[in-house]
Amino acid sequence: MKIQAKDCANGGVFQMEPVRADGAATVFTHVLGDGVFYFDNPNFRAREGDVVPFKDTTVTVAARINFANDSSGAFVGTPPG
């Protein structure tokens, strides 16, 4: 298992990469803590399907699911996938 964690408390990166000798898939099950919830991000849903410029190319906007809590407005994330 390769784990990268860099300044997570300040919005940094957390990444896990399984490396299996047998080549089989690894299944991760994410369980949200108490008071944390998923929500459909309306900012992305409203632009779903739009083609927008990004760096030196374009991207098509997809719907986005985020997670947050009621305790901190700064606590918002996007699940892997």
C-alpha atoms as one frame of an Amber mdcrd trajectory, in Angstrom:
protein
   0.000   0.000   0.000   1.407   3.363  -1.010   0.071   6.224   1.116   0.761
   9.884   0.420  -0.332  12.492   2.952   0.773  16.096   2.624  -0.634  18.872
   4.804  -4.115  17.280   4.885  -5.290  19.551   7.722  -4.814  22.583   5.464
  -6.458  21.203   2.331  -3.494  19.162   1.130  -3.380  15.729  -0.446  -4.257
  12.286   0.902  -3.892   9.405  -1.538  -3.819   5.610  -1.131  -2.666   3.271
  -3.885  -2.815  -0.491  -3.398  -0.092  -2.504  -5.085  -0.928  -6.211  -5.115
   1.408  -8.928  -6.302  -1.570 -11.038  -7.413  -3.005  -8.231  -9.571  -6.446
  -8.573  -7.965  -8.652  -5.567  -7.287  -8.723  -3.958  -3.853 -12.072  -2.684
  -2.588 -12.158   0.371  -0.323 -15.209   1.061   1.803 -15.433   4.656   3.008
 -17.581   5.224   6.079 -18.438   8.796   6.979 -18.003   9.866  10.594 -20.808
  11.161  12.802 -22.200  14.461  11.542 -20.687  14.128   8.049 -23.008  13.899
   5.023 -22.929  13.681   1.229 -24.631  16.293  -0.958 -25.088  16.935  -4.653
 -23.069  20.040  -5.565 -25.579  22.386  -7.247 -22.809  24.575  -8.719 -21.603
  21.665 -10.848 -25.091  20.213 -11.469 -26.205  23.543 -13.003 -23.288  23.419
 -15.493 -23.426  19.658 -16.191 -22.550  18.989 -19.832 -21.043  22.438 -20.432
 -17.676  22.453 -22.187 -15.383  24.955 -20.479 -11.767  26.041 -21.032  -9.204
  24.513 -18.685  -5.488  25.302 -18.960  -4.637  24.682 -22.639  -7.668  22.469
 -23.417 -11.340  22.102 -22.505 -13.269  19.846 -20.119 -16.896  18.777 -19.931
 -18.486  19.566 -16.571 -19.825  16.489 -14.777 -22.081  16.334 -11.727 -20.126
  16.307  -8.487 -20.948  14.799  -5.122 -19.252  16.412  -2.098 -19.202  15.703
   1.616 -19.351  18.198   4.476 -20.458  18.605   8.087 -22.587  21.000  10.104
 -19.701  22.064  12.367 -17.321  23.773   9.947 -18.048  25.631   6.723 -14.445
  25.022   5.645 -14.866  21.222   5.829 -15.882  20.182   2.307 -14.430  17.364
   0.253 -14.942  15.259  -2.840 -14.953  11.474  -2.478 -12.600   9.439  -4.639
 -13.897   7.936  -7.777
